[in-house]
Amino acid sequence: MRTYETIFILKPDLPEEDAGKFVTQMEGVVASTGGTLQKTDRMGRRRLAYKIQKYHEGEYVLLVSEAGPATVQEVERRLKVAEPVLKFITVRTDQALKRVAKKQRERMKRSARKKPKQSAQSAQSAESGASPA
């Protein structure tokens, strides 16, 4: 299972209860196709960067899920044919998280290597500074 973030923009004139039903439906799709939903974030109404289908605003919704490729395909298929959706995108985030964790481990190794050298060098410089005097 991989971690995915799906963000979609709903039409601003969609009633609040209909938007809630649609988000619940998408959560159900993730769960029914074998995925697990980690987080649902309704980010609210925001201004769009450019006009989409004569709309200047949209309601943003973020779904973070752990799922397989079949789940992602089904969610995207449903978002494509859904009337209230203006735009959507799905991004695989587990690779980025692995990269960040790897860089953090490398930094920890480097800092662990540097600390003994610095203390050893400072001890040598203190000894060399003390012995000529």
TARAZI-V369117 format. One record per helix or strand. SS is the DSSP state (alpha for helix, beta for strand). FROM is the first residue (numbers start at 1). TO is the last residue. If there is no record, write none. Layout:
[[SS,FROM,TO] [SS,FROM,TO]]
This chain:
[[beta,2,11] [alpha,16,32] [beta,36,52] [beta,55,67] [alpha,69,81] [beta,85,92] [alpha,94,131]]
